[in-house]
Amino acid sequence: MTIGIIGAGVSGLALAYELQQQGIDYHIWESAGRAGGYIGSQWATGPTGQQYLRELGPNSLLGDADLLLWLDKLGITPELTFSKPVSKARYIFRDGQYRQLPSGPPSLLFGNFFSWKTKLAILRERNNKTKSPEGETLAQFFRRRFSNEIVDYALAPFVGGIYAGDPEHLLVSETFPILLHYEKEYGSVLRGLIKNQSAAGRRQSFSFRDGMQALPNALANRLTNLSLNDPVERITRTSDGWQVEAATGTQTVDTLVLAIGTDAASRLVAATYPDFAAALREVEYPPMTAIHSVYKRADVQHPLNGFGGLNPKVEGRFASGHIWSSSIFEGRCPDDEVLITTMVGGQSGERNARLPDSVLFEKVHQELSTSFGITAKEPVFRALTRWERAIPQYDSRIVAVKQQAEAVEKDGLLVCANWYKGVSLSDCLGKARQLANQLSSKSLINKF
């Protein structure tokens, strides 16, 4: 059995690597000249030779012991760098400043971040007997079980950071189905969290010494059947599989896996599955621009003692939030400087993301200066990266995509991409490993 994989983002790479480890024949095509997709790390040189590590896409990976063991087998454990303990603190902009979000019951109950009305709503959640209706959004779920304040000042900024989306549109069933499980199994989200807090506590945030690009590089370097600069032009279903026409030639495979974005996938499946293609074209990807700013530590009054500061939509800030990159990981910039990654855009800030470079630089500098007490007239270094299509939105339109994707599986056309059953890096790696095991089992069955 031969497996074809279109796309060498982290999903396609991990799937190919797992298949290779299990001795299953595969071929993976990638249109770009590098592997990794949205993952990208770049060392930049400052005006006097300083070195800065810019993450152009995802900034870190959240994983458990099982994932760390997998990375060890991949051979990149020596490159791992774990987040500093201080990065566990999260800040939210409220009342004119960044305030630390409660990290546990004591700070939640006795702190002043949330009102007493919201604190009472949290305490009463365990007795909330309501059930989630079909098609409920994240905002509707949290309002029903908690309060509007939780939506505005906890849920919305984090959803903006993870999905670049709006909780008023994202479905709870597609983004955080575990919450529905807690509601059904335990009758309460809080009870579910308490019952499963040990598993969640074992997850760690980490990256690599030279950035997240180390992961796709390690995977790509170990693959024997990866074709870069080799765009797939057409796929055709045959009586016993799929014919793949790429720039370098044509190959027939038994099973074909789409590990590409919805735009490319819709183009390839249009001739065979027009309904699937139409559903894929409806998926929204809001734009996002990442701006990296470096300042002298002496020019920044704020201690930057946390992961970063997120901006709730209700506060009307310019950026979605600011990641204090040099506070999270060692070695991102010289010790006497700080590196801040600002995210502009998402569903709530599409126009901002598309502003000219000079305007973006000036507005971000102004927001950083007023927020963190920066006295410098401008950063010692700054650069930006634009993603016109950043993150697929798991709203009502993704339901139709899932239905279509499940329907074509019987024809040997599978999906392993961030727009299907999980958008995070850990989701993508987990899906790839699971799919490889399924294909391996199918391969064994076919042998007998």
C-alpha positions in Angstrom: 0.0 0.0 0.0 1.2 3.5 -0.9 0.0 6.6 0.8 0.1 10.0 -0.9 0.4 13.1 1.2 -0.2 16.6 -0.3 1.4 19.3 1.9 4.5 19.4 4.1 3.3 21.5 6.9 3.7 19.9 10.4 0.7 17.7 9.9 1.9 16.2 6.6 5.5 15.9 7.9 4.5 14.1 11.1 2.2 11.7 9.2 4.9 10.9 6.7 7.5 10.4 9.4 5.2 8.0 11.3 4.4 6.0 8.2 8.1 5.7 7.4 8.8 4.5 11.0 6.2 1.8 10.5 7.6 0.7 7.1 4.7 2.0 5.0 5.4 3.3 1.5 4.5 7.0 1.1 5.2 10.0 -1.0 4.7 13.7 0.2 4.5 16.6 -2.2 5.1 20.3 -1.2 4.7 23.3 -3.5 7.1 25.5 -1.5 10.8 25.3 -1.3 10.8 24.6 2.4 8.8 22.4 4.8 6.9 23.6 7.8 4.0 25.6 6.4 3.0 28.3 9.0 5.9 27.4 11.3 8.8 29.7 10.7 11.8 30.9 12.8 14.3 33.5 11.7 17.4 34.9 13.3 17.6 38.6 12.5 20.6 40.9 12.9 20.2 44.2 14.7 21.9 47.5 13.7 25.0 46.7 15.7 25.1 43.0 15.1 22.7 41.8 17.9 20.9 38.6 17.1 17.1 38.3 17.6 15.0 35.1 17.2 11.8 35.9 15.4 8.9 33.4 15.4 7.0 34.1 12.2 4.2 31.7 13.2 3.4 29.6 16.3 5.6 30.7 19.3 5.6 27.5 21.3 4.2 24.0 21.7 2.1 22.6 24.6 2.7 18.9 25.2 2.7 16.1 27.7 5.2 13.4 28.6 4.0 11.3 25.6 4.8 14.1 23.1 8.2 14.7 24.8 9.0 11.0 24.4 8.0 11.2 20.7 10.3 14.2 20.3 13.1 12.3 22.0 12.7 9.4 19.5 12.9 12.1 16.8 16.3 13.0 18.1 15.7 16.7 19.0 15.5 16.6 22.8 18.9 18.4 23.1 17.4 21.4 21.2 14.4 21.7 23.6 14.0 24.8 25.7 11.2 25.0 28.3 9.3 28.2 29.2 10.4 30.1 32.3 8.1 29.7 35.3 7.2 33.4 35.2 5.5 32.9 31.9 2.6 31.1 33.6 1.3 34.6 34.5 -1.2 35.9 32.0 -2.2 39.6 31.7 -5.4 41.2 30.4 -5.8 44.9 29.6 -8.5 46.4 31.8 -9.2 49.7 33.3 -6.3 51.3 31.5 -3.6 48.8 32.4 -2.5 45.2 32.1 -3.8 43.3 35.1 -2.9 39.7 36.0 -5.6 37.2 35.3 -6.4 35.0 38.4 -4.4 31.8 38.2 -6.3 29.8 40.9 -9.2 29.8 43.4 -7.5 32.1 46.0 -6.7 34.9 43.5 -10.0 34.4 41.8 -12.1 34.7 45.0 -10.0 37.3 46.9 -8.6 39.3 44.0 -10.3 42.2 42.3 -10.0 41.2 38.7 -13.6 40.0 38.5 -16.7 41.5 40.1 -18.5 39.8 43.0 -21.4 39.1 40.6 -19.1 37.0 38.4 -17.5 35.3 41.4 -20.9 34.2 42.6 -21.8 33.0 39.1 -18.6 30.9 39.1 -19.5 29.4 42.5 -23.0 28.6 41.4 -21.9 27.0 38.1 -21.9 23.6 39.7 -25.6 23.8 40.2 -26.3 25.1 36.7 -28.6 22.4 35.1 -28.9 23.9 31.7 -27.6 22.0 28.6 -25.9 23.1 25.5 -28.2 23.3 22.4 -26.9 22.3 19.0 -24.8 25.0 17.3 -24.0 26.9 20.5 -21.1 29.3 20.3 -18.4 29.7 22.8 -19.7 33.0 24.0 -23.2 31.6 24.4 -21.9 28.6 26.4 -19.9 30.8 28.8 -22.7 33.3 29.3 -25.1 30.5 30.0 -22.8 28.8 32.6 -20.9 31.8 33.9 -21.3 35.5 33.0 -20.8 38.1 30.3 -17.8 39.5 32.2 -16.1 36.1 31.8 -16.8 36.2 28.1 -15.4 39.8 27.7 -12.4 39.6 29.9 -11.2 36.0 29.9 -12.7 34.0 27.0 -12.6 36.6 24.2 -9.0 37.6 24.5 -7.8 34.0 24.8 -9.9 32.9 21.8 -8.4 35.8 19.9 -4.9 34.6 20.8 -5.5 31.0 19.9 -7.9 31.2 17.0 -7.6 34.8 15.9 -11.3 34.5 16.2 -14.5 35.8 17.9 -16.2 33.6 20.5 -19.5 35.0 19.3 -19.0 32.9 16.1 -16.8 30.0 17.0 -18.7 26.8 18.0 -18.0 25.2 21.4 -18.5 21.8 19.9 -15.7 22.4 17.4 -13.2 24.4 19.5 -13.4 23.0 23.0 -15.6 19.8 22.9 -14.2 18.8 26.3 -16.4 21.5 27.9 -19.5 19.8 26.5 -18.1 16.5 27.9 -17.7 18.0 31.3 -21.2 19.4 31.2 -22.7 16.1 30.2 -20.5 13.8 32.3 -20.2 15.8 35.5 -23.0 18.3 35.2 -20.5 21.1 35.6 -17.5 22.5 33.8 -15.8 23.2 37.2 -16.3 19.7 38.4 -14.9 18.4 35.2 -11.8 20.6 35.5 -11.2 19.5 39.1 -11.6 15.9 38.2 -9.1 16.2 35.3 -6.7 18.9 36.6 -3.8 16.4 37.2 -3.7 15.5 33.5 -3.9 19.2 32.4 -1.1 20.1 34.9 1.3 17.6 33.3 1.4 19.6 30.1 4.4 21.9 29.5 5.1 24.7 27.2 8.3 24.5 25.2 10.1 25.5 22.1 13.6 24.9 20.6 16.9 26.8 20.9 16.6 28.0 17.3 12.9 28.3 17.4 9.9 26.2 16.3 11.3 25.7 12.8 13.5 23.0 14.4 10.5 20.7 14.5 9.6 20.6 10.8 13.3 20.7 9.9 13.9 17.6 12.0 11.0 15.8 10.4 11.8 16.8 6.9 15.5 15.8 7.2 14.5 12.3 8.2 12.1 11.7 5.3 13.2 9.8 2.2 10.2 10.6 -0.1 9.7 14.3 0.3 9.4 16.4 -2.8 9.8 20.2 -2.3 9.1 22.7 -5.1 6.7 20.1 -6.5 3.1 21.5 -6.6 0.3 19.0 -7.2 -1.7 20.2 -10.2 -4.5 17.6 -10.4 -5.8 14.5 -8.6 -8.0 11.9 -10.2 -9.8 9.1 -8.6 -9.1 5.7 -10.2 -10.6 2.2 -9.8 -8.0 1.3 -7.2 -6.8 4.6 -5.7 -5.8 8.1 -6.7 -3.6 9.5 -9.6 -1.6 12.5 -8.5 -0.2 14.8 -11.2 2.6 17.0 -9.8 5.2 19.2 -11.4 7.7 16.4 -11.4 5.5 13.7 -12.8 2.5 11.5 -12.2 2.1 8.8 -9.5 -0.7 6.5 -8.4 -1.4 5.9 -4.7 -3.8 3.7 -2.8 -4.8 6.4 -0.3 -4.5 10.1 -0.6 -4.2 12.5 2.3 -4.9 16.3 2.1 -2.5 18.1 4.5 -3.0 21.6 2.9 -5.1 24.7 3.4 -8.8 24.8 2.4 -8.0 27.0 -0.6 -5.6 24.5 -2.2 -7.8 21.6 -1.2 -10.9 23.0 -2.8 -9.1 23.5 -6.1 -7.9 19.9 -6.1 -11.2 18.2 -5.2 -13.5 20.4 -7.2 -13.7 18.1 -10.2 -14.6 15.0 -8.2 -16.4 16.5 -5.2 -18.0 19.8 -6.1 -20.0 20.0 -2.8 -16.8 19.4 -0.8 -15.0 22.1 -2.7 -17.9 24.5 -2.2 -17.8 23.9 1.6 -14.1 24.4 1.7 -14.3 27.7 -0.1 -16.6 29.0 2.7 -14.0 28.5 5.5 -12.8 31.9 6.8 -9.1 32.7 7.5 -8.8 36.2 9.0 -5.5 38.0 8.4 -2.8 38.5 11.1 0.4 40.5 11.2 3.1 39.7 13.7 5.3 42.7 14.6 8.6 42.1 16.5 9.9 45.0 18.5 13.2 45.1 20.5 13.9 47.7 23.2 16.7 48.3 25.7 15.6 46.8 29.1 16.5 50.1 30.8 13.9 51.9 28.6 11.0 49.6 29.7 9.5 50.3 33.1 7.1 47.3 33.1 8.7 44.2 34.6 7.2 42.0 31.8 6.8 39.3 34.3 4.6 36.9 32.4 3.6 35.4 29.1 2.2 38.6 27.8 -0.8 40.9 27.7 -4.0 40.2 25.7 -6.4 42.9 24.6 -10.2 42.2 25.0 -12.3 43.4 22.1 -14.4 45.5 24.4 -11.4 47.7 25.3 -10.9 48.8 21.7 -7.2 48.4 21.5 -5.2 48.4 18.3 -3.5 45.1 18.7 -4.9 41.7 19.7 -2.1 41.3 22.2 1.6 41.3 23.0 3.7 38.3 23.7 6.7 39.0 26.0 9.0 36.6 24.0 12.2 37.3 25.9 10.3 36.7 29.2 9.1 33.2 28.1 12.3 31.7 26.6 16.0 32.2 27.1 18.2 33.4 24.3 15.7 35.3 22.2 17.7 38.6 22.4 20.6 40.0 24.4 20.2 40.1 28.2 20.1 43.9 28.2 17.2 44.0 25.8 13.6 42.8 25.6 11.8 41.2 22.6 8.0 41.7 22.3 5.9 40.0 19.6 2.7 41.9 18.8 -0.2 40.3 17.0 -2.5 42.6 15.0 -5.6 41.4 13.2 -7.9 38.4 13.5 -11.6 38.6 13.0 -11.9 41.7 15.1 -9.0 43.6 13.5 -8.8 42.7 9.9 -8.4 46.3 8.7 -5.6 46.9 11.2 -3.7 43.9 10.0 -3.7 45.2 6.4 -2.4 48.7 7.2 0.9 49.8 5.6 4.1 48.8 7.4 5.0 52.3 8.5 1.5 52.8 10.1 1.6 49.4 11.8 5.1 50.1 13.3 4.0 53.5 14.6 0.7 52.4 16.1 2.3 49.3 17.8 5.1 51.5 19.2 2.6 53.9 20.6 0.6 51.1 22.2 3.7 49.4 23.7 5.0 52.8 25.0 1.8 53.7 26.8 1.2 50.2 28.1 4.6 49.2 29.3 6.2 52.5 30.2 8.7 52.6 27.3 10.7 55.8 27.1 12.6 55.1 23.9 11.4 57.1 20.8 11.5 53.9 18.7 12.7 50.3 19.0 16.3 49.4 18.4 15.0 46.8 16.0 11.6 45.9 14.5 10.3 43.8 11.7 6.9 42.3 10.7 5.4 39.2 9.0 2.0 39.2 7.3 -0.3 36.2 7.1 -3.2 37.1 4.8 -4.8 33.7 5.7 -3.8 33.0 9.3 -6.0 30.5 11.1 -9.2 28.6 9.9 -12.3 29.6 11.9 -14.2 26.8 13.6 -17.6 28.4 13.1 -20.8 27.0 11.7 -19.2 26.7 8.3 -16.7 24.1 9.5 -19.5 21.7 10.3 -20.3 21.2 6.6 -16.6 20.7 5.8 -16.4 18.0 8.5 -19.4 16.2 7.0 -18.0 16.3 3.5 -14.6 15.2 4.7 -16.0 12.2 6.5 -18.1 11.3 3.4 -15.1 11.0 1.1 -13.1 8.8 3.4 -14.8 5.8 1.9 -13.0 6.7 -1.4 -9.6 6.7 0.2 -9.4 10.5 0.4 -8.4 11.6 3.9 -7.6 14.8 5.7 -4.8 15.7 8.1 -4.8 19.5 8.4 -5.5 22.2 10.9 -9.0 22.9 9.5 -10.2 19.4 10.5 -10.6 18.3 14.1 -8.1 20.6 15.8 -6.1 23.7 15.0 -3.3 23.7 17.5 0.2 22.3 16.9 -0.3 19.6 19.5 -3.7 18.7 17.8 -2.0 18.4 14.4 0.8 16.2 15.7 -1.7 14.0 17.6 -4.0 13.6 14.5 -1.0 12.7 12.3 0.2 10.0 14.7 -3.4 8.6 15.1 -4.0 8.6 11.3 -0.6 6.8 10.8 -1.7 4.1 13.2 -5.0 3.7 11.4 -3.3 3.4 8.1 -0.8 0.9 9.5 -3.7 -1.3 10.8 -5.3 -1.1 7.4 -2.1 -2.1 5.8 -1.7 -5.1 8.0 -5.3 -6.2 7.4 -4.8 -6.0 3.6 -1.7 -8.2 3.9 -3.9 -11.0 5.2 
